């Protein structure tokens, strides 16, 4: 099916779902800044705050989730363009695998963030109470991220290596 034959509703749904995923990552990044600022205005700061190790990437969760939003945008919009250019249903299927696994990453990330209350834990007991929830969400997050990245790489690689030879497609000879 050529790009002009792809239904307009399908294009809009693909991009709307992608924008939703990007927005949820950005909202999570902003929540890591906003919630502790609000929380500490109304609660006393702990003497020894509980935070991730400073050498860990999770010491800056806002930057991590902004990076995930940019990565999702780049890979997602690249995949939607390939689907439009080449009109393959396999591209659309792989895009939806990418998108659904990205939404699972978002769900796991929100689960993690809510379990640790955006790093506003005051005591070790609160951290110990959150550990079972972290152990449930951790594998979901990791495997969903791997599946999402693999689907994106497979989709982009398939589009680059297996270009159709018909006229009317961009950059094909």
N, C-alpha and C positions, 0 to 999 in steps of 0.2 A: 504494500500500500504506500503510495507516494505521500509526501508531506502535505500536499493540498487535499488529500483524501482523508487524512486523520481528522476525526471529529473534533470540533472546537471545544466541546465539553470535556473530552478526554485530556486535551492539552491543558485546559484550565484546572482540572482536577489534579493532574500531575504536579503542576507548579504550585497550586494552593497547598497541597500536602507537603511539598518540599519547603515552602515558606513557613508552614506550621512547625516543622521540625527545626528549622533554623531559629525561629522565634522562641521555641521552648529552650533551646540551648542558650540563647542570649538571656532569656528570663532567668535561667538558673545561674548564669554568671552574675547577673545584677543582684539576684537574691543573696549571693554569697557576700556582697558588699553591703546591701541595704539591711538585711535582717540583723546581723551583729551590731551595726550602728544603732538601730532602733532598740534592740534588746538591751544593750549596755546603757542606754539612757534611762531605763526604768528598772534595772537590776544592778546590784553591785558587781564590779569586776572581780573575778577570782584572783587570788594572790599568785597562783601559778596556772595560767590558762593552758588548756589542753588543745594542742594544735599538732598537725603532722610535722614530721621531721623537716627542718628547713632545707635540707639538701634534696628533698623529694619534690617532684613536680607538683604534687598536691598541696604544697605550701602556698601556692597561688592558684586556687581553684577558679577564680574569675578568668584568669588568662587561659587556663586549660579549656574552659567551656567556650570562651570566645574563639579559641583555636578550633575546637570541634565544630562550631558554627561556620567558620570560614571553610574548613575542610568539607563539611557537608554541602555547603553552597557550591564550591568548586566542582566536586565530584557529581553532585546532583544535577546542576545545570548543564554540565558537559554531557551527562547521559541523556538528558531530555533533548539536547540539540542533536545528538547522534540518532536518537529515535526519530526525530522529525526529518532529518536529512535522509536517512536510509529507509525509514518506514518499516522496520522489522518488529514483529511482535515479540521476538526473543529479547530485543533491547528493552521493550516496555516491561516484560516480565522480570528481567534482571533489575531494572530500575525499581520495581515495586518490592523485590526481595531486599535491595539496598535500603529502600525507604522504611520498610517494616522492621528490619533489623536495627536501623538507626533509631526508630521509635522505641525499640526495646532497650537500646543504650540509654535513651533519654529517661525511660521509666526506671531503669536501674540506677541512673545518676540521681534522680529525684528521690528514690528510695534511700539511697546512701546519704544524701544531704539531709533528709528529714530525720533519719536515724541518729545522726550526729548533731542535729539542730544547727546546721551551718557553722560548726565549730564554736558553739557557745556553751559547751559542756563545762561545768564548774568543778566537778569532782571525778576522781577515778572510778567511783561506783557508777556514775552515769555513763562513763565510757564502757565499763564492763557490761552494763545492761544493754548497750547498743551493739556489742560485738556479735551476738547471734544474728541480728538483722543485717549487719555488714557481711557476715559469712553467707547469708542467703542471696544478697544482691550482687556480691562480687563476681561470682562465676557467670551470672546472667549478663552483667555488664561486659566482661571480658570476651565471652563467646559471641555475644551480639555484635561487638565492635569488630571482631575478626570476620564474622560472616558479612557484615556490612562492607568492610574494606575489600574482601575477596569478591563480592558481587560487583562492586564498582570497578575493580581492576579487570575482572573478567569481561564486563560489558564494554569498557573502553578498549581493552585489548582486542576483543572480537570485532568491534567497529573499525579499529585501525587496520587490523590484519586482513579482514575479510570484507573489503569494500565491494559493493556491487559494480558491475561493469556497464550498466546501462547509462544512457545519456540523461542529463538533467540533474545529476547529483553533484554536489560541490566537490571540487578537488579530485575528480576521477577522470582518468584518461583511457 
